[in-house]
Every structure is written in C-alpha cells, then in structure tokens.
Amino acid sequence: MALIEIHHLSKKFRQKEEEITALNDINLSIEEADIYGIIGMSGAGKSTLVRCLNYLERPTEGEVIIDGQNLGLLSDRELRVRRSEIGMIFQHFNLLMQKNVIDNVCFPLRLKKVGKKEAYKKAEELLKIVGLETKAKAYPSQLSGGQKQRVAIARALASSPKILLCDEATSALDPQTTDSILKLLKQINEELKITVVIITHQMNVVQEICNKVAIIESGNLVENGEVEEIFQNPKSHAARTLIYGENANVIKSLNSPEDMDIGKKIRITFSKNSAFEPVIANMIMHFQKPVNILQANTRDVGGFAVGEMILGLPADKHLQIDMEEYLKARGIQLQEVDENVG
C-alpha cells in the first residue's frame, strides 16, 4: 500500500458569483521513500494540491489517505496528530524573526510540551544535520536565504515526520544555493527515510532529485510516472513545454523559409544505456543523407547525464520513417517536435 493515496480529489472555490475549479479529479499514489515532484506552471493548482495533502485545505470531493488513514474521517484532534507527522517548508521560510535559530527549531517541540532540555538537545542534533550548528544563536535577519531554508528544514524535521512537503522551497534561491538545498533534501530522504514531496514550477529541480513526477495543468493531472521516462518521452503538451524549457524559442524559430529543406523536426534523448555509440554520425553514413542538428545539450536526470538533441530530418517521408526506425532500434527515445510548445 502506498504511503500517500489520492483518490478522485477535486477542490473548488467560490469567487463572487463564479465557481473556480482549482483541482479536478486528481488520482495519485506516492510510495514510502519516494522523492516525488509535483510540477506545473503558475496557477496550475499544485500548491492547492499540497495543502490538500495535509488538509490545510479540505477537498471538495475525493479522499486523501496517509499511511492507511483517510484524513477526511478524522476528528480535529486526530487530524492535528496526523499533521504532526507531515513536515512542511515554504518558499519564504516563515521563520519567527524575533527568535534565534535554535528557538525557531525548538518551536514545534515546545508547542507539543516537550521539555526545554530535551527540545534543545534535539534541535542541536537537527542543526548539525542541516549544517548550521554554529548558527544556533543567530537570528534570521543575520542569515542568507539558503541558511534560512536550512533552519526551516530543521524545524520541519523537529516533529520526526514521515513526510516532508516542500512548497516551492527553492524558488527564492539562487542556482548554487538551490543545488545545496536539493542535496540536503536528498540526504534527508536517504538517511532519515523520509518521503519528500516537492511542489515546483522548475523542471531542473525535478530532474535533479525526484524519482517520480506528476504534471498538473489547469487543475488536471495530465501525466505522471518515472522522471527519466517522462523526460525521455513526454506525452502531454504541458510536459513538453516544461522539459523543452529554454529550447522552446529555438524550436519556434525553426519554421523560417531558410529551413525549408528540413522536412520534420524530432527530439531525441540518449539514456545512460544508449549514449556510447555515435548514433547520428553512423546514421548519416548509413543513409548517405545529411541530418541537421538544430539543438543539443546534456541534462542531469536522477543523477545520470542524459543527452538531448533536436534534429531536422530530410523532406523525404519514407526516409524520415527509416531514420526514425534506425534510431529506435538503437534504444533512442524520440518524439516529433511540437512547434507550439512554450
């Protein structure tokens, strides 16, 4: 049984005379020890979904089941107990500015009536885990953004949660700091066996540490599965837009008259098992026809370097089919480029 199960979840809000559907019939299963990404553009409904996971927002319809318990059937007291097993960190840290670092970390423990000495001992252990043991007496105003987020993570861990929900936790951070926070979250997942759910609009965050991903668009779940599989073969328009990312404008520009000799544009990805053969060079030699490499780069997906290219194939449709079959036979994932992504 999955640690988190979401069944037919919908959430509607009333805005003046209009009913807004923020989430529509969402079904997801998140296994214990997953690092699960939930990604979508701004306004897609992903932050509403994460608030439904711990019933900070009550779903209009459907069920959220955590570790076998249906949250909708719990009393307010039982729900508070269950929420204590679900840590949460936010984009803007939400630290208590008038309290120092160690008191911020102790705060949830003191709310649970844990003794001061015991609370401080646990807070010191958690600060060591997040690498801030020397900042215990500092105040939030004296910390960098990355340090503030580390304090927020330590505070979220104080209640010994089974699940850590991260709502755009790296959006306010620079790339280098983001990388260090993601490595910390991965370490927490591996060493403390905590299931991590990451809400983000940044595909690089999902690629960096998530093993599974769900893609939300306009309140609907449009695609979900293993990160590597979706990266290599995105099926939905939303997935292609998020994955192509910086390539979207390049793809759009390829419809100019000077590219009329290109009959079809495809995106190919090289997995760790298919990246050793010079496939494109061999294909050109095999068919004795040129292929245009319009874009190429390498990304880190789940700790592995995965290459991607956008190719322009010749205008001959039979030759296009033969070239695509040649690539597929060598383990290359491919899909036709949608000119309208982005």
LOBA-176558 format. One record per residue (C-alpha): residue number from 1; residue in three letters; x, y, z. Coordinates in nm, 4 decimals. Layout:
{node NUM, "Ala", {X, Y, Z}} ...
This chain:
{node 1, "Met", {0.0000, 0.0000, 0.0000}} {node 2, "Ala", {0.1259, 0.3486, -0.0887}} {node 3, "Leu", {0.2143, 0.5913, 0.1900}} {node 4, "Ile", {0.0027, 0.8660, 0.0277}} {node 5, "Glu", {-0.3027, 0.7855, -0.1807}} {node 6, "Ile", {-0.5151, 1.0487, -0.3514}} {node 7, "His", {-0.8467, 0.9321, -0.4947}} {node 8, "His", {-1.0662, 1.1470, -0.7221}} {node 9, "Leu", {-0.9663, 1.4655, -0.5420}} {node 10, "Ser", {-1.1283, 1.7912, -0.6527}} {node 11, "Lys", {-1.1158, 2.1359, -0.4978}} {node 12, "Lys", {-1.3496, 2.4207, -0.5903}} {node 13, "Phe", {-1.3554, 2.7791, -0.4670}} {node 14, "Arg", {-1.6366, 3.0304, -0.4932}} {node 15, "Gln", {-1.5274, 3.3693, -0.6206}} {node 16, "Lys", {-1.8161, 3.6170, -0.6131}} {node 17, "Glu", {-2.0801, 3.4509, -0.8311}} {node 18, "Glu", {-1.8349, 3.2181, -1.0059}} {node 19, "Glu", {-1.7180, 2.8709, -0.9017}} {node 20, "Ile", {-1.3477, 2.8111, -0.9715}} {node 21, "Thr", {-1.2186, 2.4536, -1.0077}} {node 22, "Ala", {-0.8616, 2.4538, -0.8748}} {node 23, "Leu", {-0.8225, 2.0736, -0.8912}} {node 24, "Asn", {-1.0217, 1.8268, -1.0959}} {node 25, "Asp", {-1.0358, 1.4509, -1.0237}} {node 26, "Ile", {-0.6723, 1.4000, -0.9200}} {node 27, "Asn", {-0.5540, 1.0414, -0.8610}} {node 28, "Leu", {-0.2011, 0.9768, -0.7323}} {node 29, "Ser", {-0.0051, 0.7207, -0.5302}} {node 30, "Ile", {0.3200, 0.8146, -0.3555}} {node 31, "Glu", {0.5291, 0.5314, -0.2174}} {node 32, "Glu", {0.7309, 0.5367, 0.1034}} {node 33, "Ala", {1.0809, 0.6856, 0.0476}} {node 34, "Asp", {0.9843, 0.8459, -0.2856}} {node 35, "Ile", {1.1111, 1.1889, -0.3745}} {node 36, "Tyr", {0.8000, 1.2853, -0.5674}} {node 37, "Gly", {0.7807, 1.6007, -0.7757}} {node 38, "Ile", {0.4535, 1.7790, -0.8490}} {node 39, "Ile", {0.5176, 2.0325, -1.1225}} {node 40, "Gly", {0.3156, 2.2818, -1.3182}} {node 41, "Met", {0.3159, 2.6406, -1.4365}} {node 42, "Ser", {0.1934, 2.9225, -1.2120}} {node 43, "Gly", {-0.1791, 2.8819, -1.1375}} {node 44, "Ala", {-0.1856, 2.5134, -1.2335}} {node 45, "Gly", {-0.3188, 2.4094, -0.8903}} {node 46, "Lys", {-0.0100, 2.2402, -0.7489}} {node 47, "Ser", {0.0063, 2.4489, -0.4284}} {node 48, "Thr", {-0.3630, 2.3819, -0.3652}} {node 49, "Leu", {-0.2879, 2.0118, -0.4046}} {node 50, "Val", {-0.0079, 2.0162, -0.1460}} {node 51, "Arg", {-0.2361, 2.1984, 0.1023}} {node 52, "Cys", {-0.4977, 1.9282, 0.0473}} {node 53, "Leu", {-0.2383, 1.6615, 0.1308}} {node 54, "Asn", {-0.2368, 1.7678, 0.4961}} {node 55, "Tyr", {-0.5921, 1.9053, 0.4979}} {node 56, "Leu", {-0.4926, 2.2673, 0.5408}} {node 57, "Glu", {-0.7433, 2.2831, 0.2552}} {node 58, "Arg", {-1.0313, 2.0380, 0.2708}} {node 59, "Pro", {-1.1015, 1.8823, -0.0692}} {node 60, "Thr", {-1.4448, 1.9491, -0.2155}} {node 61, "Glu", {-1.4562, 1.5865, -0.3305}} {node 62, "Gly", {-1.2356, 1.2795, -0.3045}} {node 63, "Glu", {-1.0040, 1.1243, -0.0480}} {node 64, "Val", {-0.6538, 1.1735, 0.0887}} {node 65, "Ile", {-0.5245, 0.8609, 0.2628}} {node 66, "Ile", {-0.1985, 0.8864, 0.4601}} {node 67, "Asp", {-0.0465, 0.5618, 0.5835}} {node 68, "Gly", {-0.3852, 0.3903, 0.5629}} {node 69, "Gln", {-0.5855, 0.6670, 0.7345}} {node 70, "Asn", {-0.8474, 0.8673, 0.5463}} {node 71, "Leu", {-0.7891, 1.2269, 0.6608}} {node 72, "Gly", {-1.1491, 1.3182, 0.5832}} {node 73, "Leu", {-1.2749, 1.0776, 0.8508}} {node 74, "Leu", {-1.0553, 1.2110, 1.1328}} {node 75, "Ser", {-1.1699, 1.4384, 1.4146}} {node 76, "Asp", {-0.9965, 1.7760, 1.4524}} {node 77, "Arg", {-0.7799, 1.6336, 1.7311}} {node 78, "Glu", {-0.6870, 1.3232, 1.5290}} {node 79, "Leu", {-0.6098, 1.5446, 1.2305}} {node 80, "Arg", {-0.3714, 1.7575, 1.4374}} {node 81, "Val", {-0.1867, 1.4430, 1.5442}} {node 82, "Arg", {-0.1634, 1.3226, 1.1826}} {node 83, "Arg", {-0.0414, 1.6644, 1.0661}} {node 84, "Ser", {0.2454, 1.6446, 1.3149}} {node 85, "Glu", {0.3776, 1.3556, 1.1031}} {node 86, "Ile", {0.3791, 1.5783, 0.7943}} {node 87, "Gly", {0.6511, 1.8449, 0.7903}} {node 88, "Met", {0.6201, 2.1428, 0.5569}} {node 89, "Ile", {0.8638, 2.4006, 0.4203}} {node 90, "Phe", {0.7754, 2.7064, 0.2136}} {node 91, "Gln", {0.9247, 2.9445, -0.0416}} {node 92, "His", {0.9600, 3.2315, 0.2070}} {node 93, "Phe", {1.0826, 3.0263, 0.5063}} {node 94, "Asn", {0.8161, 3.1506, 0.7577}} {node 95, "Leu", {1.0660, 3.1809, 1.0414}} {node 96, "Leu", {0.9934, 3.3672, 1.3654}} {node 97, "Met", {1.2092, 3.6760, 1.3240}} {node 98, "Gln", {1.2172, 3.7609, 1.6973}} {node 99, "Lys", {1.3533, 3.4154, 1.7886}} {node 100, "Asn", {1.7050, 3.2878, 1.7266}} {node 101, "Val", {1.7824, 2.9823, 1.5168}} {node 102, "Ile", {1.7694, 2.7186, 1.7883}} {node 103, "Asp", {1.4455, 2.8604, 1.9310}} {node 104, "Asn", {1.2902, 2.8507, 1.5825}} {node 105, "Val", {1.3788, 2.4820, 1.5574}} {node 106, "Cys", {1.2504, 2.4171, 1.9114}} {node 107, "Phe", {0.9209, 2.5954, 1.8489}} {node 108, "Pro", {0.7120, 2.2933, 1.7318}} {node 109, "Leu", {0.8573, 2.0822, 2.0133}} {node 110, "Arg", {0.7642, 2.3402, 2.2762}} {node 111, "Leu", {0.4114, 2.3523, 2.1320}} {node 112, "Lys", {0.3947, 1.9762, 2.1962}} {node 113, "Lys", {0.5016, 2.0378, 2.5590}} {node 114, "Val", {0.8420, 1.8741, 2.5123}} {node 115, "Gly", {1.0747, 1.9735, 2.7974}} {node 116, "Lys", {1.3182, 2.2567, 2.7293}} {node 117, "Lys", {1.6337, 2.0482, 2.7799}} {node 118, "Glu", {1.5072, 1.7658, 2.5550}} {node 119, "Ala", {1.3862, 2.0118, 2.2909}} {node 120, "Tyr", {1.7225, 2.1918, 2.2816}} {node 121, "Lys", {1.9106, 1.8625, 2.2540}} {node 122, "Lys", {1.7019, 1.7540, 1.9553}} {node 123, "Ala", {1.7295, 2.0993, 1.7942}} {node 124, "Glu", {2.1090, 2.0837, 1.8228}} {node 125, "Glu", {2.1089, 1.7426, 1.6503}} {node 126, "Leu", {1.8904, 1.8767, 1.3688}} {node 127, "Leu", {2.1069, 2.1859, 1.3210}} {node 128, "Lys", {2.4034, 1.9517, 1.2808}} {node 129, "Ile", {2.2138, 1.7569, 1.0113}} {node 130, "Val", {2.1429, 2.0764, 0.8132}} {node 131, "Gly", {2.4962, 2.2107, 0.8681}} {node 132, "Leu", {2.4089, 2.5088, 1.0889}} {node 133, "Glu", {2.5327, 2.4022, 1.4315}} {node 134, "Thr", {2.7453, 2.7200, 1.4527}} {node 135, "Lys", {2.4435, 2.9447, 1.3882}} {node 136, "Ala", {2.2292, 2.8330, 1.6838}} {node 137, "Lys", {2.2286, 3.1765, 1.8492}} {node 138, "Ala", {2.1974, 3.3801, 1.5284}} {node 139, "Tyr", {1.8731, 3.5487, 1.4270}} {node 140, "Pro", {1.7015, 3.5016, 1.0873}} {node 141, "Ser", {1.7943, 3.8569, 0.9820}} {node 142, "Gln", {2.1611, 3.7554, 1.0072}} {node 143, "Leu", {2.1255, 3.4564, 0.7735}} {node 144, "Ser", {2.1392, 3.4117, 0.3970}} {node 145, "Gly", {1.8390, 3.2747, 0.2077}} {node 146, "Gly", {1.9899, 2.9267, 0.1932}} {node 147, "Gln", {2.0642, 2.9300, 0.5654}} {node 148, "Lys", {1.7076, 3.0410, 0.6436}} {node 149, "Gln", {1.5742, 2.7496, 0.4385}} {node 150, "Arg", {1.8031, 2.5094, 0.6256}} {node 151, "Val", {1.6593, 2.6373, 0.9544}} {node 152, "Ala", {1.3091, 2.5867, 0.8137}} {node 153, "Ile", {1.4007, 2.2293, 0.7160}} {node 154, "Ala", {1.5412, 2.1593, 1.0640}} {node 155, "Arg", {1.2208, 2.2979, 1.2179}} {node 156, "Ala", {1.0076, 2.0794, 0.9884}} {node 157, "Leu", {1.2098, 1.7746, 1.0983}} {node 158, "Ala", {1.1656, 1.8505, 1.4699}} {node 159, "Ser", {0.8392, 1.6538, 1.4925}} {node 160, "Ser", {1.0024, 1.3434, 1.3335}} {node 161, "Pro", {0.7721, 1.3479, 1.0309}} {node 162, "Lys", {0.7229, 1.0578, 0.7914}} {node 163, "Ile", {0.6540, 1.3022, 0.5081}} {node 164, "Leu", {0.8150, 1.6342, 0.4147}} {node 165, "Leu", {0.6127, 1.8652, 0.1878}} {node 166, "Cys", {0.8184, 2.1306, 0.0067}} {node 167, "Asp", {0.6083, 2.4081, -0.1500}} {node 168, "Glu", {0.8333, 2.5966, -0.3963}} {node 169, "Ala", {1.1079, 2.5605, -0.1351}} {node 170, "Thr", {1.3882, 2.6677, -0.3727}} {node 171, "Ser", {1.2086, 2.9311, -0.5826}} {node 172, "Ala", {1.3542, 3.2259, -0.3876}} {node 173, "Leu", {1.7105, 3.0899, -0.4002}} {node 174, "Asp", {1.9955, 3.1332, -0.6473}} {node 175, "Pro", {2.1042, 2.8263, -0.8522}} {node 176, "Gln", {2.4052, 2.7385, -0.6344}} {node 177, "Thr", {2.2009, 2.7606, -0.3124}} {node 178, "Thr", {1.9174, 2.5656, -0.4753}} {node 179, "Asp", {2.1628, 2.2878, -0.5564}} {node 180, "Ser", {2.2832, 2.2688, -0.1935}} {node 181, "Ile", {1.9234, 2.2581, -0.0590}} {node 182, "Leu", {1.8301, 1.9817, -0.3042}} {node 183, "Lys", {2.1337, 1.7780, -0.1962}} {node 184, "Leu", {2.0261, 1.8255, 0.1663}} {node 185, "Leu", {1.6727, 1.7059, 0.0883}} {node 186, "Lys", {1.8135, 1.4004, -0.0886}} {node 187, "Gln", {2.0367, 1.3276, 0.2120}} {node 188, "Ile", {1.7354, 1.3560, 0.4461}} {node 189, "Asn", {1.5365, 1.1208, 0.2243}} {node 190, "Glu", {1.8140, 0.8607, 0.2161}} {node 191, "Glu", {1.9390, 0.8793, 0.5747}} {node 192, "Leu", {1.6167, 0.9506, 0.7651}} {node 193, "Lys", {1.3898, 0.7521, 0.5282}} {node 194, "Ile", {1.1501, 1.0457, 0.4979}} {node 195, "Thr", {0.9215, 1.0635, 0.1945}} {node 196, "Val", {0.9673, 1.4008, 0.0214}} {node 197, "Val", {0.7020, 1.5701, -0.1940}} {node 198, "Ile", {0.8324, 1.8686, -0.3902}} {node 199, "Ile", {0.5953, 2.1257, -0.5401}} {node 200, "Thr", {0.7734, 2.3310, -0.8058}} {node 201, "His", {0.7497, 2.5025, -1.1426}} {node 202, "Gln", {1.1190, 2.4324, -1.2106}} {node 203, "Met", {1.1917, 2.1249, -1.4217}} {node 204, "Asn", {1.5590, 2.1288, -1.3176}} {node 205, "Val", {1.4520, 2.0702, -0.9554}} {node 206, "Val", {1.2547, 1.7599, -1.0554}} {node 207, "Gln", {1.5375, 1.6325, -1.2766}} {node 208, "Glu", {1.7934, 1.6820, -1.0011}} {node 209, "Ile", {1.6479, 1.4688, -0.7206}} {node 210, "Cys", {1.2987, 1.3319, -0.7901}} {node 211, "Asn", {1.2426, 0.9701, -0.8881}} {node 212, "Lys", {0.8777, 1.0271, -0.9871}} {node 213, "Val", {0.6792, 1.3255, -1.1081}} {node 214, "Ala", {0.3197, 1.4346, -1.1627}} {node 215, "Ile", {0.2454, 1.7173, -1.4057}} {node 216, "Ile", {-0.0523, 1.9431, -1.3288}} {node 217, "Glu", {-0.2098, 2.1713, -1.5888}} {node 218, "Ser", {-0.5181, 2.3870, -1.5242}} {node 219, "Gly", {-0.6119, 2.1747, -1.2230}} {node 220, "Asn", {-0.5818, 1.8442, -1.4107}} {node 221, "Leu", {-0.3245, 1.5678, -1.3773}} {node 222, "Val", {-0.2002, 1.5348, -1.7351}} {node 223, "Glu", {0.0951, 1.2980, -1.6885}} {node 224, "Asn", {0.2774, 1.1098, -1.4119}} {node 225, "Gly", {0.5398, 0.8401, -1.3765}} {node 226, "Glu", {0.9157, 0.7870, -1.3528}} {node 227, "Val", {1.1110, 1.1090, -1.4116}} {node 228, "Glu", {1.3532, 0.9518, -1.6597}} {node 229, "Glu", {1.0696, 0.8006, -1.8626}} {node 230, "Ile", {0.8729, 1.1262, -1.8836}} {node 231, "Phe", {1.1840, 1.3268, -1.9640}} {node 232, "Gln", {1.2714, 1.0946, -2.2498}} {node 233, "Asn", {0.9192, 1.0666, -2.3882}} {node 234, "Pro", {0.6858, 1.3462, -2.2714}} {node 235, "Lys", {0.3324, 1.2827, -2.3962}} {node 236, "Ser", {0.1390, 1.5904, -2.2814}} {node 237, "His", {0.1768, 1.9456, -2.4097}} {node 238, "Ala", {0.2458, 2.0619, -2.0520}} {node 239, "Ala", {0.5278, 1.8082, -2.0087}} {node 240, "Arg", {0.6881, 1.9052, -2.3392}} {node 241, "Thr", {0.6690, 2.2746, -2.2523}} {node 242, "Leu", {0.8314, 2.2191, -1.9117}} {node 243, "Ile", {1.1014, 1.9872, -2.0471}} {node 244, "Tyr", {1.1887, 2.1822, -2.3621}} {node 245, "Gly", {1.2096, 2.4942, -2.1475}} {node 246, "Glu", {1.4896, 2.7060, -2.2847}} {node 247, "Asn", {1.4662, 2.5256, -2.6208}} {node 248, "Ala", {1.1074, 2.6428, -2.6805}} {node 249, "Asn", {1.2063, 2.9656, -2.8580}} {node 250, "Val", {1.4656, 2.7791, -3.0646}} {node 251, "Ile", {1.2016, 2.5303, -3.1766}} {node 252, "Lys", {0.9603, 2.8078, -3.2753}} {node 253, "Ser", {1.2286, 2.9839, -3.4795}} {node 254, "Leu", {1.2859, 2.6786, -3.6977}} {node 255, "Asn", {0.9867, 2.7481, -3.9242}} {node 256, "Ser", {1.1642, 3.0210, -4.1172}} {node 257, "Pro", {1.1980, 2.9959, -4.5013}} {node 258, "Glu", {1.5689, 2.9121, -4.4843}} {node 259, "Asp", {1.4769, 2.5860, -4.3110}} {node 260, "Met", {1.2510, 2.4637, -4.5937}} {node 261, "Asp", {1.4881, 2.1745, -4.6680}} {node 262, "Ile", {1.4019, 2.0316, -4.3254}} {node 263, "Gly", {1.1045, 1.8014, -4.3615}} {node 264, "Lys", {1.0481, 1.7078, -3.9984}} {node 265, "Lys", {1.1854, 1.8040, -3.6594}} {node 266, "Ile", {1.2260, 1.5446, -3.3845}} {node 267, "Arg", {1.3623, 1.5496, -3.0301}} {node 268, "Ile", {1.5782, 1.2537, -2.9307}} {node 269, "Thr", {1.7212, 1.1605, -2.5915}} {node 270, "Phe", {2.0191, 0.9433, -2.5097}} {node 271, "Ser", {1.9817, 0.7352, -2.1942}} {node 272, "Lys", {2.2776, 0.6035, -1.9952}} {node 273, "Asn", {2.2474, 0.2827, -2.1974}} {node 274, "Ser", {2.2421, 0.4441, -2.5421}} {node 275, "Ala", {2.4929, 0.7265, -2.5116}} {node 276, "Phe", {2.8092, 0.5395, -2.6078}} {node 277, "Glu", {2.7605, 0.4858, -2.9823}} {node 278, "Pro", {2.7973, 0.7853, -3.2204}} {node 279, "Val", {2.4433, 0.7168, -3.3414}} {node 280, "Ile", {2.3835, 1.0299, -3.5508}} {node 281, "Ala", {2.7152, 1.0072, -3.7352}} {node 282, "Asn", {2.6552, 0.6371, -3.8035}} {node 283, "Met", {2.3006, 0.7075, -3.9267}} {node 284, "Ile", {2.4243, 0.9731, -4.1710}} {node 285, "Met", {2.6863, 0.7305, -4.3043}} {node 286, "His", {2.4259, 0.4519, -4.3265}} {node 287, "Phe", {2.1690, 0.6523, -4.5254}} {node 288, "Gln", {2.4165, 0.8790, -4.7053}} {node 289, "Lys", {2.1868, 1.1748, -4.6324}} {node 290, "Pro", {2.2574, 1.4795, -4.4140}} {node 291, "Val", {2.0722, 1.5413, -4.0867}} {node 292, "Asn", {2.0660, 1.8854, -3.9273}} {node 293, "Ile", {2.1451, 1.9038, -3.5545}} {node 294, "Leu", {1.9418, 2.2093, -3.4587}} {node 295, "Gln", {1.9937, 2.1988, -3.0832}} {node 296, "Ala", {2.1879, 1.9789, -2.8402}} {node 297, "Asn", {2.2607, 1.9729, -2.4695}} {node 298, "Thr", {2.3059, 1.7449, -2.1700}} {node 299, "Arg", {2.0981, 1.7387, -1.8511}} {node 300, "Asp", {2.1307, 1.5635, -1.5190}} {node 301, "Val", {1.8230, 1.3434, -1.4697}} {node 302, "Gly", {1.8158, 1.1457, -1.1459}} {node 303, "Gly", {2.1927, 1.1627, -1.1100}} {node 304, "Phe", {2.2664, 1.0474, -1.4673}} {node 305, "Ala", {2.3780, 1.2623, -1.7596}} {node 306, "Val", {2.1129, 1.2401, -2.0327}} {node 307, "Gly", {2.1719, 1.3969, -2.3723}} {node 308, "Glu", {1.9046, 1.5504, -2.5913}} {node 309, "Met", {1.9019, 1.6820, -2.9463}} {node 310, "Ile", {1.6568, 1.8430, -3.1823}} {node 311, "Leu", {1.7158, 1.7060, -3.5318}} {node 312, "Gly", {1.5944, 1.8246, -3.8693}} {node 313, "Leu", {1.5258, 1.5218, -4.0912}} {node 314, "Pro", {1.5185, 1.5308, -4.4741}} {node 315, "Ala", {1.1932, 1.6094, -4.6573}} {node 316, "Asp", {1.1554, 1.2545, -4.7972}} {node 317, "Lys", {0.8820, 1.0966, -4.5784}} {node 318, "His", {0.9965, 0.7387, -4.6431}} {node 319, "Leu", {1.3477, 0.8359, -4.5420}} {node 320, "Gln", {1.2106, 1.0019, -4.2265}} {node 321, "Ile", {1.0395, 0.6752, -4.1292}} {node 322, "Asp", {1.3538, 0.4714, -4.1986}} {node 323, "Met", {1.5695, 0.7087, -3.9928}} {node 324, "Glu", {1.3262, 0.7022, -3.7007}} {node 325, "Glu", {1.3238, 0.3211, -3.7049}} {node 326, "Tyr", {1.7038, 0.3217, -3.7158}} {node 327, "Leu", {1.7155, 0.5393, -3.4027}} {node 328, "Lys", {1.4514, 0.3367, -3.2164}} {node 329, "Ala", {1.6387, 0.0142, -3.2891}} {node 330, "Arg", {1.9361, 0.1603, -3.1029}} {node 331, "Gly", {1.7424, 0.2465, -2.7913}} {node 332, "Ile", {1.6904, 0.6139, -2.8714}} {node 333, "Gln", {1.3705, 0.7731, -2.7429}} {node 334, "Leu", {1.2181, 1.0209, -2.9864}} {node 335, "Gln", {0.9114, 1.2317, -3.0485}} {node 336, "Glu", {0.8096, 1.4843, -3.3114}} {node 337, "Val", {0.8669, 1.8442, -3.2046}} {node 338, "Asp", {0.5522, 2.0447, -3.1435}} {node 339, "Glu", {0.6085, 2.3878, -3.2946}} {node 340, "Asn", {0.3683, 2.5424, -3.0416}} {node 341, "Val", {0.5400, 2.4460, -2.7146}} {node 342, "Gly", {0.6160, 2.7240, -2.4706}} 
